[in-house]
Amino acid sequence: MENPTTDRLTAAMSTLEAGIKALADSDQWRRFLKAQAAFHAYSYSNTLLILSQKPEATRVAGFRTWLKLGRHVRKGERGIFILAPVFARRKAEEAQQVQKDAGDDVADSRVVCFRLVAVFDVAQTDGEDLPAPVQKLTGDTASDLFGRLVAFSAANGCPVTVEHIAGSAYGFYAPRDHRIVVREGLAPDQAVKTAVHEIAHSILHRDPEVYAAHRGDCELEAESVAFVVLHHSGIDSGAYSFGYVTTWAGGDEEAVKALKTSAARIQATARKIIDGISTDAEHCDAGDEETLRTDALAGQAAPAVAG
Ligand SMILES: [Zn+2]
């Protein structure tokens, strides 16, 4: 016999997939990619340099790049120093030979040395909002769900608290303490979405090493669980979830592929949470193999690393 809840979960997954595809075609996404392209992909050693000077840095760019993005570095902000290559033009004959050898168009310059240049984190700048792939949820349709989620997670041994969070995150899961923090002051729908996302991490990604090694997949799974659970409760978190999933997957095609790979884990986890927050009348069958696998994962011992 067909289980109607399975149909609803599958429908939610299809909606998520369609949303990801539609987003990739939108102006919002194009604006985001354009801004994204302005940020340099820093080398491994420069990334280490940035993090050693400013561990909380999220978006780093040079003074002029910030101006191009409509933002300016605040007066008095200290730069983060990284190493930039200095190019020198080759002599004409030498360039010709190198060009023949390499067949490329950078043959008329070569790196002669490195110098220190200053870059700045987005938190050190003011100005226009950067084009974002996600829109914060502002509705309050989910107001009664938050309490049920908190109770469900606490019963699973993972307490949820609402606190002030430094930085821009709306919430986090701390595997070492097996606890969840949701940012205070969020609109009810956003708070509920964030809580489900972090609860999904607490169920699926309790091992920090697995999380660190497969961060993109873990984020895609957690956000997809959030989308499916909210969809089941009649709340559309697409404005946030489509962009979040697509960004972490590295593009829409990759996201659709990863969704298919993780479909069973996503649905089993969503079902577990839906069951846990449902009144008896809505209770659905959760006794399948995927749920058991999820339970086994949740039982793993885990050291530190926030997610
Ligand atoms: Zn996450």
Boltz pocket constraint, residues with backbone or C-beta under 6 A from the ligand:
constraints:
  - pocket:
      binder: B
      contacts: [[A, 197], [A, 201], [A, 218], [A, 219], [A, 222], [A, 307]]
      max_distance: 6.0
